[in-house]
Amino acid sequence: MEKSSKTITLRDGTKIVIRPLVKEDGPALLAFFSALPDDDRQFLKEDVTKKEVIDRWIAELNFDKVLPIVAVRDSDIIGDATIHFNTRGWQKHRAEIRCVVSRKYQRKGLGTALMRELVSHAVEKGVVSISAYMMDIQKSAQRAFERIGFRKEAELKDFVKDIKGKTHNLVVMVNDVSELWKKMEDLLLYHDIRIMD
């Protein structure tokens, strides 16, 4: 995955390239996050509209720790997904996944396709369990993860703040990789996503 790119065709015929993030993507990634509606950005861990945040991500690229992939149409980034690995210690078999897709391309299977690539890489690295973290009011995100087999493992009261400073509960969702892989294969067939290496 680290050196490859794939072209997928969505049900409506739109062709999208999925590939790893590269250092040259900084301006396009900043433009992608800046164009997201406030509602989509307020739950992210950092203020992704700040150039210094994106510059730091680019400078710290290390696929052994975090594998970031992007969905590109023409020269525009329309989706971003990452998987965060625990490189040592007692959680080495676990990883965390994150995914953001432009509103225009939501509910078309693109998020599932991005996560499928990350899960494939996680399997190669020996990961057996993947977690996703979100705020309690992100109900649509929770439903999306439930559709691909995640289950709610815990909810921590008043544990996080959104970028506006409001406190929320943190929902922890978990999935066994083998179950997740099967669910995503089924969903991609449902969405009729075609993948061409």
C-alpha positions as CSV (number, residue, x, y, z in Angstrom):
1,M,0.0,0.0,0.0
2,E,2.8,2.4,0.9
3,K,3.9,2.7,-2.8
4,S,0.7,1.8,-4.6
5,S,-2.3,3.7,-5.8
6,K,-5.6,2.3,-6.9
7,T,-8.4,3.6,-9.1
8,I,-11.9,2.9,-8.0
9,T,-15.1,3.5,-9.9
10,L,-18.1,4.6,-7.8
11,R,-21.6,3.5,-8.7
12,D,-22.3,6.7,-10.6
13,G,-19.2,6.1,-12.8
14,T,-17.0,8.6,-11.0
15,K,-13.3,7.5,-11.0
16,I,-11.3,8.1,-7.8
17,V,-7.7,7.5,-7.1
18,I,-6.8,6.2,-3.7
19,R,-3.1,6.5,-2.7
20,P,-0.8,7.2,0.2
21,L,-0.4,10.8,1.3
22,V,2.9,12.3,0.0
23,K,4.8,15.4,1.1
24,E,3.6,17.4,-2.0
25,D,0.0,17.0,-0.8
26,G,0.2,19.6,1.9
27,P,-1.6,22.5,0.1
28,A,-4.3,20.1,-1.3
29,L,-4.9,18.5,2.1
30,L,-5.3,22.0,3.7
31,A,-7.7,23.0,1.0
32,F,-9.7,19.8,1.5
33,F,-10.1,20.3,5.3
34,S,-10.7,24.0,4.9
35,A,-13.6,23.3,2.5
36,L,-15.3,20.9,5.0
37,P,-18.5,22.3,6.7
38,D,-18.0,23.4,10.3
39,D,-20.2,20.5,11.4
40,D,-17.7,18.0,9.9
41,R,-14.7,19.7,11.4
42,Q,-15.8,20.4,14.9
43,F,-15.2,16.9,16.1
44,L,-11.7,16.4,14.7
45,K,-8.8,16.2,17.2
46,E,-7.0,19.2,15.8
47,D,-7.9,22.4,14.0
48,V,-7.1,21.1,10.5
49,T,-7.7,24.5,8.9
50,K,-4.4,25.7,10.4
51,K,-1.5,25.4,7.9
52,E,1.0,24.6,10.8
53,V,-1.1,21.5,11.7
54,I,-1.0,20.2,8.1
55,D,2.7,21.1,7.8
56,R,3.5,19.1,10.9
57,W,1.6,16.1,9.6
58,I,3.5,16.2,6.4
59,A,6.9,16.7,8.1
60,E,6.2,13.7,10.5
61,L,5.2,11.2,7.8
62,N,6.1,7.8,9.0
63,F,4.1,4.9,7.6
64,D,5.3,2.6,10.4
65,K,3.4,4.8,12.9
66,V,0.6,6.3,10.9
67,L,-0.5,5.3,7.4
68,P,-2.4,8.3,5.8
69,I,-4.2,7.7,2.5
70,V,-6.2,10.1,0.4
71,A,-8.9,9.9,-2.2
72,V,-8.2,12.2,-5.2
73,R,-10.4,13.3,-8.1
74,D,-8.6,15.3,-10.7
75,S,-6.1,17.1,-8.5
76,D,-8.4,17.6,-5.6
77,I,-8.3,15.6,-2.3
78,I,-11.9,14.5,-1.5
79,G,-11.2,12.1,1.3
80,D,-8.6,11.4,3.9
81,A,-8.2,8.3,6.1
82,T,-5.5,7.2,8.6
83,I,-4.6,4.2,10.6
84,H,-2.5,4.7,13.7
85,F,-0.4,1.8,14.9
86,N,1.0,1.1,18.3
87,T,4.6,0.3,17.4
88,R,5.6,-1.2,20.8
89,G,4.2,-2.5,24.1
90,W,1.0,-4.3,25.1
91,Q,-1.2,-2.7,22.5
92,K,0.9,-3.6,19.5
93,H,-1.9,-5.8,18.1
94,R,-4.3,-2.8,18.1
95,A,-4.7,0.2,15.8
96,E,-7.0,3.2,15.5
97,I,-8.7,4.3,12.3
98,R,-10.0,7.7,11.3
99,C,-11.8,8.8,8.1
100,V,-13.2,12.0,6.6
101,V,-14.9,12.3,3.2
102,S,-16.2,15.4,1.4
103,R,-19.9,15.8,1.7
104,K,-20.4,15.5,-2.0
105,Y,-18.9,12.0,-1.9
106,Q,-20.5,10.6,1.3
107,R,-22.9,7.7,1.1
108,K,-21.3,6.4,-2.1
109,G,-19.0,3.8,-0.6
110,L,-15.9,6.0,-0.7
111,G,-15.3,5.9,3.1
112,T,-15.7,2.1,3.1
113,A,-13.2,1.8,0.2
114,L,-10.7,4.0,2.1
115,M,-11.0,2.0,5.2
116,R,-10.7,-1.2,3.3
117,E,-7.3,-0.2,2.1
118,L,-6.2,0.6,5.7
119,V,-7.6,-2.6,7.1
120,S,-5.7,-4.6,4.4
121,H,-2.5,-2.9,5.5
122,A,-3.3,-3.5,9.1
123,V,-3.8,-7.3,8.4
124,E,-0.3,-7.4,6.8
125,K,1.1,-5.8,10.0
126,G,-0.5,-8.3,12.3
127,V,-3.2,-6.0,13.7
128,V,-6.1,-8.0,15.2
129,S,-8.3,-5.2,16.6
130,I,-9.2,-1.7,15.3
131,S,-10.7,1.1,17.3
132,A,-12.5,4.3,16.4
133,Y,-13.1,7.2,18.7
134,M,-15.9,9.7,18.4
135,M,-18.0,12.1,20.4
136,D,-21.4,11.0,21.7
137,I,-23.4,13.3,19.5
138,Q,-21.8,12.0,16.3
139,K,-24.7,9.6,15.8
140,S,-24.3,9.3,12.0
141,A,-20.6,8.4,12.4
142,Q,-21.5,5.8,15.0
143,R,-24.1,4.3,12.7
144,A,-21.6,4.2,9.8
145,F,-19.1,2.3,11.9
146,E,-21.8,-0.1,13.2
147,R,-22.7,-0.9,9.6
148,I,-19.2,-2.2,9.1
149,G,-19.3,-4.3,12.2
150,F,-17.9,-2.0,14.9
151,R,-19.5,-2.3,18.4
152,K,-19.7,0.3,21.1
153,E,-17.1,-0.8,23.8
154,A,-17.3,2.2,26.2
155,E,-18.5,5.7,26.7
156,L,-16.4,8.0,28.8
157,K,-18.4,10.9,30.4
158,D,-17.2,14.5,29.7
159,F,-13.9,13.2,28.4
160,V,-13.3,15.4,25.3
161,K,-14.0,18.9,24.0
162,D,-14.9,19.9,20.4
163,I,-13.0,22.7,18.7
164,K,-15.5,25.2,20.1
165,G,-14.6,24.1,23.7
166,K,-17.9,22.2,24.4
167,T,-17.5,19.1,26.5
168,H,-18.8,15.7,25.2
169,N,-18.7,12.0,26.1
170,L,-16.1,10.0,24.2
171,V,-17.5,6.8,22.5
172,V,-15.0,4.0,21.9
173,M,-16.0,1.6,19.1
174,V,-14.0,-1.6,18.4
175,N,-13.9,-4.3,15.7
176,D,-12.1,-7.5,15.2
177,V,-10.2,-7.2,11.9
178,S,-11.5,-10.5,10.4
179,E,-15.1,-9.4,11.0
180,L,-14.4,-5.9,9.7
181,W,-12.8,-7.2,6.5
182,K,-15.9,-9.4,5.7
183,K,-18.3,-6.6,6.4
184,M,-16.4,-4.1,4.1
185,E,-16.3,-6.7,1.3
186,D,-20.0,-7.1,1.5
187,L,-20.6,-3.3,1.6
188,L,-18.4,-2.7,-1.4
189,L,-20.3,-5.3,-3.4
190,Y,-23.6,-3.5,-2.3
191,H,-22.3,-0.2,-3.5
192,D,-20.9,-1.8,-6.7
193,I,-17.5,-0.2,-6.2
194,R,-15.0,-1.5,-8.8
195,I,-11.4,-1.5,-7.9
196,M,-8.6,-1.5,-10.5
197,D,-5.0,-1.9,-9.4
